């Protein structure tokens, strides 16, 4: 593993995994075949994150908006998700990885919900890495859901004051630190409705590389870029 001794790695990495479709098109393959190749990249990045002892990784796998994609592509994606859960559970147990889902699990079939909950339960005691998979996720919806929940609890007398700390408790990521570092593949310059509240001060890294090609070496290069940045959180550096 590359030597990062003496430098500070991010505590929480978030990744927008973009470009599976374009990768497939360049090779005259179907979009689903592109997503299959993307699964190999997921395994590579999860394994590397674990080996580097980065404690939190959040992957944007399926947005709320992705339901509007062609039915055959959505069907293929959901089938691949089931395959991923089955194939990767042994790796999660071996690497002490805890699996978690952020987003609206209720949007998925009862069978897939059961599979997701099964992996969450089986990995629940693992501690080395928390792997968050964003599924049927919308940053705006997350914020609206939090506001509604706060209003409901306020009516019950459970909330008297709302500040940032209170608000965070109502987010999907309530128990973990906000991302230090966001990586987006395929060169797109947007957040795509991903972790909008949580990424107020996140360092952003954009690469033109398509997701299936984003492997360990590219990830290491991105992390090295993070170590060279000076984080100010809105402050001004003193001379």
C-alpha positions as CSV (number, residue, x, y, z in Angstrom):
1,X,0.0,0.0,0.0
2,X,1.3,3.5,-0.9
3,X,3.0,5.3,2.0
4,X,0.9,8.2,3.4
5,X,2.9,8.4,6.6
6,X,3.0,11.9,8.0
7,X,0.1,13.2,6.1
8,X,-3.6,13.5,6.9
9,X,-6.0,11.4,4.9
10,X,-9.7,12.2,4.8
11,X,-11.9,10.6,7.4
12,X,-14.9,10.4,5.1
13,X,-14.7,10.0,1.3
14,X,-17.8,10.4,-0.8
15,X,-17.8,9.4,-4.5
16,X,-20.2,10.2,-7.3
17,X,-19.6,7.1,-9.6
18,X,-20.3,8.5,-13.0
19,X,-19.6,7.3,-16.5
20,X,-20.7,3.6,-16.7
21,X,-22.9,4.3,-19.7
22,X,-20.3,6.3,-21.6
23,X,-17.7,3.7,-20.9
24,X,-20.0,1.0,-22.4
25,X,-20.9,3.1,-25.4
26,X,-17.2,3.7,-26.2
27,X,-16.8,-0.1,-26.4
28,X,-20.1,-0.8,-28.2
29,X,-21.5,-2.6,-25.1
30,X,-24.9,-2.3,-23.4
31,X,-25.3,0.2,-20.5
32,X,-25.8,-2.8,-18.1
33,X,-22.4,-4.2,-19.2
34,X,-21.0,-0.8,-18.2
35,X,-22.6,-1.1,-14.8
36,X,-21.1,-4.6,-14.4
37,X,-17.7,-3.1,-15.1
38,X,-18.5,-0.4,-12.6
39,X,-19.0,-3.1,-9.9
40,X,-15.4,-4.2,-10.3
41,X,-14.3,-0.6,-9.7
42,X,-16.4,-0.5,-6.6
43,X,-14.7,-3.5,-5.2
44,X,-11.3,-2.0,-5.9
45,X,-12.1,1.3,-4.2
46,X,-13.7,-0.3,-1.2
47,X,-10.8,-2.6,-0.7
48,X,-8.3,0.2,-1.0
49,X,-10.2,2.4,1.4
50,X,-10.2,-0.4,3.9
51,X,-6.5,-1.0,3.5
52,X,-5.8,2.7,4.0
53,X,-7.8,2.7,7.3
54,X,-10.1,5.5,6.1
55,X,-13.2,4.9,8.3
56,X,-16.0,6.2,6.2
57,X,-16.9,5.8,2.5
58,X,-20.1,6.9,0.8
59,X,-20.9,5.8,-2.7
60,X,-23.6,7.4,-4.8
61,X,-25.1,4.3,-6.5
62,X,-28.7,5.1,-7.5
63,X,-30.4,8.5,-7.2
64,X,-34.1,9.2,-6.8
65,X,-33.9,10.6,-10.4
66,X,-32.5,7.3,-11.8
67,X,-35.9,5.7,-11.6
68,X,-36.7,7.7,-14.7
69,X,-34.1,5.8,-16.8
70,X,-35.3,3.2,-19.3
71,X,-37.1,0.3,-17.5
72,X,-34.6,-2.3,-18.8
73,X,-31.7,-0.4,-17.5
74,X,-33.3,0.1,-14.1
75,X,-34.2,-3.6,-13.9
76,X,-30.6,-4.5,-14.8
77,X,-29.2,-2.1,-12.1
78,X,-31.5,-3.6,-9.4
79,X,-30.5,-7.1,-10.4
80,X,-26.8,-6.1,-10.2
81,X,-27.4,-4.7,-6.8
82,X,-28.7,-8.0,-5.6
83,X,-25.7,-9.8,-7.1
84,X,-23.4,-7.2,-5.5
85,X,-24.8,-7.9,-2.0
86,X,-24.4,-11.6,-2.4
87,X,-20.9,-11.5,-3.9
88,X,-19.4,-8.8,-1.7
89,X,-20.7,-10.0,1.7
90,X,-17.7,-12.3,2.3
91,X,-15.3,-9.4,1.5
92,X,-17.2,-7.2,4.0
93,X,-16.8,-9.8,6.7
94,X,-13.1,-10.4,5.9
95,X,-12.3,-6.7,5.9
96,X,-14.5,-5.8,8.9
97,X,-16.7,-3.5,6.8
98,X,-20.1,-2.4,8.0
99,X,-22.7,-2.0,5.2
100,X,-25.3,0.8,5.4
101,X,-27.9,2.3,3.1
102,X,-28.8,6.0,2.9
103,X,-31.9,6.9,0.9
104,X,-35.4,5.5,0.6
105,X,-35.2,1.8,0.9
106,X,-39.0,1.6,0.7
107,X,-38.8,2.4,-3.0
108,X,-37.4,-1.0,-3.7
109,X,-39.1,-4.4,-3.8
110,X,-39.7,-6.2,-0.6
111,X,-37.2,-8.9,-1.7
112,X,-34.4,-6.3,-2.3
113,X,-35.2,-4.6,0.9
114,X,-34.9,-7.9,2.7
115,X,-31.5,-8.5,1.0
116,X,-30.3,-5.0,1.9
117,X,-31.4,-5.4,5.5
118,X,-29.8,-8.8,5.7
119,X,-26.4,-7.5,4.8
120,X,-26.8,-4.5,7.1
121,X,-27.6,-6.9,10.0
122,X,-24.8,-9.4,9.2
123,X,-22.2,-6.7,9.0
124,X,-23.6,-4.7,11.9
125,X,-20.8,-5.5,14.3
126,X,-18.0,-4.7,11.9
127,X,-16.0,-1.6,12.8
128,X,-13.0,-0.9,10.5
129,X,-15.0,0.8,7.7
130,X,-18.5,2.1,7.3
131,X,-19.6,1.7,3.7
132,X,-22.6,3.8,2.9
133,X,-24.4,3.1,-0.3
134,X,-26.8,5.9,-1.5
135,X,-29.8,4.2,-3.0
136,X,-32.9,6.0,-4.2
137,X,-31.2,9.0,-2.7
138,X,-32.0,12.7,-3.1
139,X,-30.2,15.4,-1.1
140,X,-33.2,17.8,-1.4
141,X,-35.6,15.0,-0.3
142,X,-33.3,14.2,2.7
143,X,-33.4,17.9,3.8
144,X,-37.2,18.1,3.4
145,X,-37.7,14.8,5.3
146,X,-35.5,16.2,8.1
147,X,-37.6,19.4,8.3
148,X,-40.9,17.4,8.4
149,X,-39.5,15.2,11.2
150,X,-38.3,18.2,13.2
151,X,-41.8,19.8,12.8
152,X,-43.5,16.6,14.0
153,X,-41.2,16.3,17.0
154,X,-41.6,20.0,17.8
155,X,-45.4,19.5,18.0
156,X,-44.8,16.6,20.5
157,X,-42.5,18.9,22.6
158,X,-39.4,16.9,21.7
159,X,-37.6,19.7,20.0
160,X,-37.4,23.2,21.5
161,X,-34.6,24.7,19.5
162,X,-33.2,24.0,16.0
163,X,-29.6,24.6,15.3
164,X,-27.1,22.8,13.0
165,X,-26.4,20.1,15.6
166,X,-30.1,19.4,16.0
167,X,-30.7,19.4,12.3
168,X,-27.9,16.9,11.7
169,X,-29.6,14.4,14.0
170,X,-32.4,14.1,11.5
171,X,-30.2,13.4,8.4
172,X,-29.4,9.9,7.1
173,X,-25.7,10.5,8.1
174,X,-26.6,11.7,11.6
175,X,-24.0,9.4,13.3
176,X,-21.0,10.0,11.1
177,X,-18.8,13.0,10.2
178,X,-19.5,15.0,7.0
179,X,-17.4,14.1,4.0
180,X,-13.9,15.7,3.9
181,X,-13.4,14.7,0.2
182,X,-15.7,14.3,-2.7
183,X,-14.5,12.5,-5.9
184,X,-16.5,12.7,-9.1
185,X,-15.6,10.7,-12.1
186,X,-16.4,11.4,-15.8
187,X,-15.6,15.2,-15.7
188,X,-19.0,16.5,-14.8
189,X,-18.9,19.7,-12.7
190,X,-22.0,19.3,-10.4
191,X,-23.1,17.7,-7.2
192,X,-26.2,16.0,-8.7
193,X,-28.3,16.3,-5.6
194,X,-25.8,14.4,-3.4
195,X,-25.3,15.1,0.3
196,X,-26.2,18.8,-0.2
197,X,-26.2,19.7,3.5
198,X,-23.2,17.6,4.4
199,X,-20.8,18.9,1.8
200,X,-20.8,22.6,2.8
201,X,-17.0,22.5,3.3
202,X,-16.0,19.3,1.4
203,X,-13.0,19.4,-0.8
204,X,-14.0,18.5,-4.4
205,X,-11.9,16.5,-6.9
206,X,-13.1,16.0,-10.5
207,X,-11.5,13.5,-12.9
208,X,-12.3,12.9,-16.6
209,X,-11.8,9.2,-16.0
210,X,-15.0,7.2,-16.4
211,X,-16.0,5.2,-13.3
212,X,-15.1,1.7,-14.6
213,X,-11.5,2.9,-15.2
214,X,-11.2,4.5,-11.8
215,X,-9.1,2.0,-9.9
216,X,-6.6,1.9,-7.1
217,X,-3.9,4.0,-8.7
218,X,-6.3,6.8,-9.7
219,X,-7.8,6.7,-6.2
220,X,-4.3,7.0,-4.6
221,X,-3.6,10.0,-6.9
222,X,-6.8,11.7,-5.8
223,X,-6.0,11.1,-2.2
224,X,-2.6,12.6,-2.7
225,X,-4.2,15.7,-4.1
226,X,-6.3,15.9,-0.9
227,X,-3.2,15.8,1.3
228,X,-1.8,18.8,-0.6
229,X,-4.8,21.0,0.1
230,X,-5.2,23.5,2.9
231,X,-8.6,23.4,4.5
232,X,-9.8,26.7,5.9
233,X,-13.6,26.1,6.6
234,X,-14.3,29.7,5.6
235,X,-11.5,31.2,7.6
236,X,-8.5,33.2,6.4
237,X,-4.9,31.9,6.7
238,X,-2.8,34.0,9.1
239,X,0.6,35.0,8.0
